[in-house]
Amino acid sequence: MRMRPTLSWTPPEDLPPGTTDPGPVADALSTGGVLVLSGAGISTESGIPDYRGEGGSLSRHTPMTYQDFTASAQARRRYWARSHLGWRTFGRALPNAGHRAVAAFGRHGLLSGVITQNVDGLHQASGSEDVVELHGSLARVVCLACGVFSPRGELAERLEEANPGFDPVAAGINPDGDADLTDAQVADFRVVPCASCGGILKPDVVFFGENVPPRRVEHCRELVRESASLLVLGSSLTVMSGLRFVRQAAEAGKPVLIVNREPTRGDRHAFTRVSLPLGAALTTVAQRLGITVGSQAAVRR
Protein backbone atom coordinates (compact mmCIF):
# COMPACT_ATOMS: atom_id res chain seq x y z
CA MET A 1 0.00 0.00 0.00
CA ARG A 2 1.66 3.23 -1.11
CA MET A 3 0.95 6.46 0.71
CA ARG A 4 -0.09 8.80 -2.06
CA PRO A 5 1.17 12.35 -1.53
CA THR A 6 -2.39 13.73 -1.36
CA LEU A 7 -1.93 17.19 0.09
CA SER A 8 -5.47 18.52 -0.12
CA TRP A 9 -9.08 17.43 -0.30
CA THR A 10 -12.12 19.63 -0.85
CA PRO A 11 -15.30 18.29 0.80
CA PRO A 12 -18.25 18.15 -1.59
CA GLU A 13 -21.28 20.21 -0.61
CA ASP A 14 -23.59 17.21 -0.32
CA LEU A 15 -21.74 15.45 2.52
CA PRO A 16 -23.98 14.61 5.49
CA PRO A 17 -23.61 17.16 8.30
CA GLY A 18 -21.87 16.39 11.55
CA THR A 19 -23.58 16.20 14.94
CA THR A 20 -22.66 17.32 18.43
CA ASP A 21 -24.20 14.22 20.03
CA PRO A 22 -21.56 11.66 21.10
CA GLY A 23 -24.29 9.24 22.18
CA PRO A 24 -23.82 6.82 19.25
CA VAL A 25 -20.12 6.53 20.13
CA ALA A 26 -21.02 5.66 23.72
CA ASP A 27 -23.57 3.12 22.46
CA ALA A 28 -21.02 1.43 20.21
CA LEU A 29 -18.41 1.26 22.98
CA SER A 30 -20.92 -0.14 25.45
CA THR A 31 -21.29 -3.26 23.30
CA GLY A 32 -17.51 -3.71 22.91
CA GLY A 33 -15.45 -4.89 19.96
CA VAL A 34 -14.65 -1.35 18.79
CA LEU A 35 -11.57 -0.86 16.62
CA VAL A 36 -10.04 2.61 16.93
CA LEU A 37 -8.37 4.29 13.94
CA SER A 38 -6.71 7.53 15.03
CA GLY A 39 -5.13 10.36 13.07
CA ALA A 40 -3.20 13.55 13.68
CA GLY A 41 -6.25 15.33 15.08
CA ILE A 42 -6.11 13.33 18.30
CA SER A 43 -2.68 14.79 19.08
CA THR A 44 -3.41 18.46 18.48
CA GLU A 45 -4.41 18.94 22.12
CA SER A 46 -0.90 17.72 23.00
CA GLY A 47 0.59 20.61 21.05
CA ILE A 48 1.31 18.67 17.84
CA PRO A 49 -0.44 20.33 14.87
CA ASP A 50 -2.32 18.28 12.33
CA TYR A 51 -1.85 18.43 8.57
CA ARG A 52 -5.20 19.58 7.22
CA GLY A 53 -7.30 21.07 10.02
CA GLU A 54 -7.60 24.74 10.81
CA GLY A 55 -4.05 26.05 10.91
CA GLY A 56 -2.77 22.69 9.67
CA SER A 57 0.89 22.43 8.73
CA LEU A 58 0.20 21.78 5.03
CA SER A 59 -0.58 25.48 4.71
CA ARG A 60 3.13 26.18 5.18
CA HIS A 61 4.91 22.84 4.84
CA THR A 62 5.15 20.07 2.23
CA PRO A 63 6.06 16.72 3.84
CA MET A 64 9.19 14.91 2.69
CA THR A 65 8.59 12.21 0.09
CA TYR A 66 10.44 8.90 0.03
CA GLN A 67 11.66 9.61 -3.48
CA ASP A 68 13.22 12.95 -2.51
CA PHE A 69 14.79 11.54 0.65
CA THR A 70 16.48 8.61 -1.07
CA ALA A 71 17.59 10.53 -4.17
CA SER A 72 19.08 13.68 -2.68
CA ALA A 73 21.79 14.19 -0.05
CA GLN A 74 20.66 17.79 0.19
CA ALA A 75 17.09 16.67 0.91
CA ARG A 76 18.35 14.34 3.64
CA ARG A 77 20.39 17.16 5.18
CA ARG A 78 17.34 19.39 5.19
CA TYR A 79 15.15 16.64 6.64
CA TRP A 80 17.52 15.60 9.44
CA ALA A 81 18.30 19.18 10.45
CA ARG A 82 14.62 20.02 10.73
CA SER A 83 13.70 16.69 12.30
CA HIS A 84 16.54 16.87 14.81
CA LEU A 85 15.29 20.22 16.05
CA GLY A 86 11.66 19.10 15.96
CA TRP A 87 12.47 15.96 17.96
CA ARG A 88 13.41 18.06 20.97
CA THR A 89 9.89 19.47 21.13
CA PHE A 90 8.09 16.43 19.75
CA GLY A 91 9.64 14.12 22.34
CA ARG A 92 8.34 16.28 25.20
CA ALA A 93 4.68 16.08 24.14
CA LEU A 94 2.36 14.36 26.61
CA PRO A 95 -0.83 12.36 25.97
CA ASN A 96 -4.02 14.39 26.24
CA ALA A 97 -7.53 13.53 27.37
CA GLY A 98 -8.30 11.86 24.04
CA HIS A 99 -5.35 9.46 24.30
CA ARG A 100 -6.15 8.77 27.95
CA ALA A 101 -9.80 8.04 27.13
CA VAL A 102 -8.79 5.51 24.45
CA ALA A 103 -6.47 3.83 26.96
CA ALA A 104 -9.29 3.72 29.52
CA PHE A 105 -11.67 2.13 27.00
CA GLY A 106 -9.02 -0.49 26.32
CA ARG A 107 -8.52 -1.26 30.02
CA HIS A 108 -12.26 -1.84 30.35
CA GLY A 109 -12.25 -4.35 27.50
CA LEU A 110 -14.31 -2.25 25.10
CA LEU A 111 -11.79 -2.18 22.25
CA SER A 112 -10.72 -4.86 19.81
CA GLY A 113 -7.61 -2.88 18.91
CA VAL A 114 -6.03 0.48 18.10
CA ILE A 115 -4.58 1.48 14.74
CA THR A 116 -2.91 4.88 14.59
CA GLN A 117 -1.74 6.87 11.61
CA ASN A 118 0.40 8.93 14.00
CA VAL A 119 4.12 8.49 14.59
CA ASP A 120 4.25 10.22 17.98
CA GLY A 121 3.86 7.25 20.36
CA LEU A 122 1.29 9.09 22.49
CA HIS A 123 -1.21 6.22 22.53
CA GLN A 124 1.40 3.94 24.08
CA ALA A 125 2.50 6.66 26.48
CA SER A 126 -1.07 6.92 27.75
CA GLY A 127 -1.21 3.19 28.46
CA SER A 128 -2.77 1.72 25.32
CA GLU A 129 -1.34 -1.69 24.47
CA ASP A 130 -0.77 -3.54 21.19
CA VAL A 131 -1.10 -0.34 19.15
CA VAL A 132 -0.56 -0.85 15.42
CA GLU A 133 1.54 2.06 14.14
CA LEU A 134 0.34 2.14 10.54
CA HIS A 135 2.91 4.73 9.48
CA GLY A 136 5.72 3.71 11.84
CA SER A 137 7.33 5.56 14.73
CA LEU A 138 9.71 8.50 15.06
CA ALA A 139 11.23 6.77 18.08
CA ARG A 140 13.12 4.36 15.79
CA VAL A 141 15.68 4.79 13.01
CA VAL A 142 16.48 2.26 10.28
CA CYS A 143 19.48 1.96 7.97
CA LEU A 144 18.45 1.69 4.33
CA ALA A 145 21.59 -0.34 3.53
CA CYS A 146 21.86 -2.97 6.28
CA GLY A 147 18.37 -2.78 7.80
CA VAL A 148 19.59 -2.32 11.38
CA PHE A 149 17.16 -0.52 13.70
CA SER A 150 18.32 1.81 16.46
CA PRO A 151 16.66 4.13 19.00
CA ARG A 152 16.07 7.71 17.94
CA GLY A 153 17.67 8.88 21.17
CA GLU A 154 21.01 7.42 20.12
CA LEU A 155 20.88 9.24 16.79
CA ALA A 156 19.94 12.47 18.55
CA GLU A 157 23.09 12.21 20.68
CA ARG A 158 25.27 11.60 17.60
CA LEU A 159 23.71 14.55 15.78
CA GLU A 160 24.29 16.78 18.81
CA GLU A 161 27.97 15.82 18.77
CA ALA A 162 28.26 16.41 15.02
CA ASN A 163 26.47 19.78 15.19
CA PRO A 164 27.52 21.61 18.36
CA GLY A 165 25.63 24.85 18.88
CA PHE A 166 22.88 23.97 16.40
CA ASP A 167 19.86 25.73 17.89
CA PRO A 168 17.96 27.73 15.25
CA VAL A 169 14.52 29.20 15.90
CA ALA A 170 11.83 27.24 14.07
CA ALA A 171 8.66 28.73 12.65
CA GLY A 172 6.67 25.69 13.78
CA ILE A 173 6.58 21.94 14.38
CA ASN A 174 4.72 19.51 12.13
CA PRO A 175 2.90 16.19 12.76
CA ASP A 176 5.89 14.25 11.42
CA GLY A 177 8.24 15.92 13.93
CA ASP A 178 9.71 18.14 11.23
CA ALA A 179 10.48 21.73 12.23
CA ASP A 180 10.04 24.62 9.82
CA LEU A 181 13.52 25.97 9.02
CA THR A 182 14.92 27.92 6.09
CA ASP A 183 17.56 26.57 3.70
CA ALA A 184 20.07 28.97 5.21
CA GLN A 185 19.43 27.58 8.70
CA VAL A 186 20.17 24.01 7.62
CA ALA A 187 23.01 24.66 5.13
CA ASP A 188 25.84 23.66 7.49
CA PHE A 189 24.08 20.79 9.26
CA ARG A 190 26.08 17.54 9.29
CA VAL A 191 24.24 14.25 8.74
CA VAL A 192 25.70 11.13 10.35
CA PRO A 193 25.70 7.68 8.69
CA CYS A 194 24.69 4.29 10.09
CA ALA A 195 27.05 3.34 12.92
CA SER A 196 27.07 -0.27 11.72
CA CYS A 197 27.73 0.01 7.99
CA GLY A 198 27.94 3.69 7.06
CA GLY A 199 24.66 3.57 5.14
CA ILE A 200 21.85 6.10 4.92
CA LEU A 201 19.68 6.46 8.01
CA LYS A 202 15.95 7.06 7.78
CA PRO A 203 13.31 7.41 10.51
CA ASP A 204 11.20 4.27 10.77
CA VAL A 205 8.17 6.07 9.39
CA VAL A 206 6.31 5.75 6.12
CA PHE A 207 7.02 8.83 4.05
CA PHE A 208 4.58 10.13 1.47
CA GLY A 209 5.11 8.10 -1.69
CA GLU A 210 6.35 5.07 0.26
CA ASN A 211 4.66 1.71 0.73
CA VAL A 212 3.14 0.71 4.05
CA PRO A 213 4.57 -2.79 4.76
CA PRO A 214 2.12 -5.38 3.35
CA ARG A 215 2.12 -7.50 6.53
CA ARG A 216 1.12 -4.45 8.56
CA VAL A 217 -1.68 -3.70 6.12
CA GLU A 218 -2.99 -7.27 6.31
CA HIS A 219 -2.83 -7.18 10.10
CA CYS A 220 -4.99 -4.05 10.05
CA ARG A 221 -7.42 -5.67 7.62
CA GLU A 222 -7.72 -8.62 9.98
CA LEU A 223 -8.43 -6.28 12.89
CA VAL A 224 -11.24 -4.71 10.85
CA ARG A 225 -12.65 -8.16 10.06
CA GLU A 226 -12.62 -9.10 13.76
CA SER A 227 -14.16 -5.86 15.01
CA ALA A 228 -17.80 -5.07 15.67
CA SER A 229 -17.43 -1.41 14.66
CA LEU A 230 -14.81 1.14 13.61
CA LEU A 231 -14.26 4.39 15.51
CA VAL A 232 -12.22 7.02 13.63
CA LEU A 233 -10.66 9.69 15.84
CA GLY A 234 -9.13 12.88 14.47
CA SER A 235 -8.46 11.89 10.87
CA SER A 236 -9.59 13.60 7.68
CA LEU A 237 -9.04 10.22 5.97
CA THR A 238 -7.50 12.09 3.05
CA VAL A 239 -4.75 9.49 2.71
CA MET A 240 -5.94 6.18 1.26
CA SER A 241 -3.97 4.11 3.77
CA GLY A 242 -6.58 4.95 6.42
CA LEU A 243 -9.65 5.44 4.23
CA ARG A 244 -9.51 1.92 2.86
CA PHE A 245 -10.16 0.46 6.32
CA VAL A 246 -13.25 2.65 6.62
CA ARG A 247 -14.44 1.36 3.26
CA GLN A 248 -13.69 -2.21 4.30
CA ALA A 249 -15.72 -1.86 7.49
CA ALA A 250 -18.65 -0.22 5.71
CA GLU A 251 -18.70 -2.85 2.97
CA ALA A 252 -18.82 -5.53 5.67
CA GLY A 253 -21.82 -3.85 7.28
CA LYS A 254 -19.92 -2.73 10.36
CA PRO A 255 -20.89 0.68 11.81
CA VAL A 256 -18.33 3.41 11.18
CA LEU A 257 -18.33 6.28 13.67
CA ILE A 258 -16.12 9.35 13.22
CA VAL A 259 -15.14 12.02 15.74
CA ASN A 260 -13.59 14.91 13.81
CA ARG A 261 -14.36 18.62 13.79
CA GLU A 262 -14.18 18.89 10.00
CA PRO A 263 -15.77 16.74 7.25
CA THR A 264 -13.76 13.70 6.17
CA ARG A 265 -13.44 11.55 3.07
CA GLY A 266 -15.10 8.77 5.05
CA ASP A 267 -18.29 10.64 5.97
CA ARG A 268 -20.32 8.94 3.23
CA HIS A 269 -19.51 5.57 4.79
CA ALA A 270 -20.16 6.65 8.38
CA PHE A 271 -23.16 6.04 10.59
CA THR A 272 -22.34 9.36 12.27
CA ARG A 273 -19.65 12.03 12.47
CA VAL A 274 -19.38 13.84 15.78
CA SER A 275 -18.15 17.39 15.22
CA LEU A 276 -16.62 18.10 18.64
CA PRO A 277 -13.11 18.51 20.07
CA LEU A 278 -11.77 15.01 20.67
CA GLY A 279 -10.72 15.40 24.29
CA ALA A 280 -14.08 16.80 25.36
CA ALA A 281 -16.09 14.33 23.25
CA LEU A 282 -14.28 11.23 24.51
CA THR A 283 -14.31 12.44 28.11
CA THR A 284 -18.09 12.87 27.84
CA VAL A 285 -18.40 9.38 26.37
CA ALA A 286 -16.31 7.95 29.20
CA GLN A 287 -18.50 9.67 31.78
CA ARG A 288 -21.64 8.21 30.20
CA LEU A 289 -20.07 4.77 30.46
CA GLY A 290 -19.00 5.31 34.06
CA ILE A 291 -15.32 5.17 33.12
CA THR A 292 -12.70 7.38 34.74
CA VAL A 293 -10.18 8.97 32.39
CA GLY A 294 -6.79 9.14 34.12
CA SER A 295 -4.96 12.40 34.75
CA GLN A 296 -1.96 13.59 32.79
CA ALA A 297 0.23 12.92 35.81
CA ALA A 298 -0.52 9.20 35.48
CA VAL A 299 0.80 8.78 31.94
CA ARG A 300 4.25 7.50 31.08
CA ARG A 301 6.52 8.88 28.37
Secondary structure in CASP SS format (residue, H / E / C, confidence):
PFRMAT SS
TARGET T0000
AUTHOR 0000-0000-0000
METHOD secondary structure of the structure
MODEL  1
M C 1.00
R E 1.00
M C 1.00
R C 1.00
P C 1.00
T C 1.00
L C 1.00
S C 1.00
W C 1.00
T C 1.00
P C 1.00
P C 1.00
E C 1.00
D C 1.00
L C 1.00
P C 1.00
P C 1.00
G C 1.00
T E 1.00
T C 1.00
D C 1.00
P C 1.00
G H 1.00
P H 1.00
V H 1.00
A H 1.00
D H 1.00
A H 1.00
L H 1.00
S H 1.00
T H 1.00
G C 1.00
G C 1.00
V E 1.00
L E 1.00
V E 1.00
L E 1.00
S E 1.00
G C 1.00
A H 1.00
G H 1.00
I H 1.00
S H 1.00
T H 1.00
E H 1.00
S H 1.00
G C 1.00
I C 1.00
P C 1.00
D C 1.00
Y C 1.00
R C 1.00
G C 1.00
E C 1.00
G C 1.00
G C 1.00
S H 1.00
L H 1.00
S H 1.00
R C 1.00
H C 1.00
T C 1.00
P C 1.00
M C 1.00
T E 1.00
Y H 1.00
Q H 1.00
D H 1.00
F H 1.00
T H 1.00
A H 1.00
S C 1.00
A H 1.00
Q H 1.00
A H 1.00
R H 1.00
R H 1.00
R H 1.00
Y H 1.00
W H 1.00
A H 1.00
R H 1.00
S H 1.00
H H 1.00
L H 1.00
G H 1.00
W H 1.00
R H 1.00
T H 1.00
F H 1.00
G C 1.00
R C 1.00
A C 1.00
L C 1.00
P C 1.00
N C 1.00
A H 1.00
G H 1.00
H H 1.00
R H 1.00
A H 1.00
V H 1.00
A H 1.00
A H 1.00
F H 1.00
G H 1.00
R H 1.00
H C 1.00
G C 1.00
L C 1.00
L E 1.00
S E 1.00
G E 1.00
V E 1.00
I E 1.00
T E 1.00
Q C 1.00
N C 1.00
V C 1.00
D C 1.00
G C 1.00
L H 1.00
H H 1.00
Q H 1.00
A H 1.00
S C 1.00
G C 1.00
S C 1.00
E C 1.00
D C 1.00
V E 1.00
V E 1.00
E E 1.00
L C 1.00
H C 1.00
G E 1.00
S E 1.00
L E 1.00
A E 1.00
R E 1.00
V E 1.00
V E 1.00
C E 1.00
L C 1.00
A C 1.00
C C 1.00
G C 1.00
V C 1.00
F E 1.00
S E 1.00
P E 1.00
R H 1.00
G H 1.00
E H 1.00
L H 1.00
A H 1.00
E H 1.00
R H 1.00
L H 1.00
E H 1.00
E H 1.00
A H 1.00
N C 1.00
P C 1.00
G C 1.00
F C 1.00
D C 1.00
P C 1.00
V C 1.00
A C 1.00
A C 1.00
G C 1.00
I E 1.00
N C 1.00
P C 1.00
D C 1.00
G C 1.00
D C 1.00
A E 1.00
D C 1.00
L C 1.00
T C 1.00
D H 1.00
A H 1.00
Q H 1.00
V H 1.00
A C 1.00
D C 1.00
F C 1.00
R C 1.00
V C 1.00
V C 1.00
P C 1.00
C C 1.00
A C 1.00
S C 1.00
C C 1.00
G C 1.00
G C 1.00
I C 1.00
L E 1.00
K E 1.00
P E 1.00
D E 1.00
V E 1.00
V C 1.00
F C 1.00
F E 1.00
G C 1.00
E C 1.00
N E 1.00
V C 1.00
P C 1.00
P H 1.00
R H 1.00
R H 1.00
V H 1.00
E H 1.00
H H 1.00
C H 1.00
R H 1.00
E H 1.00
L H 1.00
V H 1.00
R H 1.00
E H 1.00
S C 1.00
A C 1.00
S E 1.00
L E 1.00
L E 1.00
V E 1.00
L E 1.00
G C 1.00
S C 1.00
S C 1.00
L C 1.00
T C 1.00
V C 1.00
M H 1.00
S H 1.00
G H 1.00
L H 1.00
R H 1.00
F H 1.00
V H 1.00
R H 1.00
Q H 1.00
A H 1.00
A H 1.00
E H 1.00
A C 1.00
G C 1.00
K C 1.00
P C 1.00
V E 1.00
L E 1.00
I E 1.00
V E 1.00
N C 1.00
R C 1.00
E C 1.00
P C 1.00
T C 1.00
R C 1.00
G C 1.00
D H 1.00
R H 1.00
H H 1.00
A C 1.00
F C 1.00
T E 1.00
R E 1.00
V E 1.00
S C 1.00
L C 1.00
P C 1.00
L H 1.00
G H 1.00
A H 1.00
A H 1.00
L H 1.00
T H 1.00
T H 1.00
V H 1.00
A H 1.00
Q H 1.00
R H 1.00
L C 1.00
G C 1.00
I C 1.00
T C 1.00
V C 1.00
G C 1.00
S C 1.00
Q H 1.00
A H 1.00
A H 1.00
V C 1.00
R C 1.00
R C 1.00
END
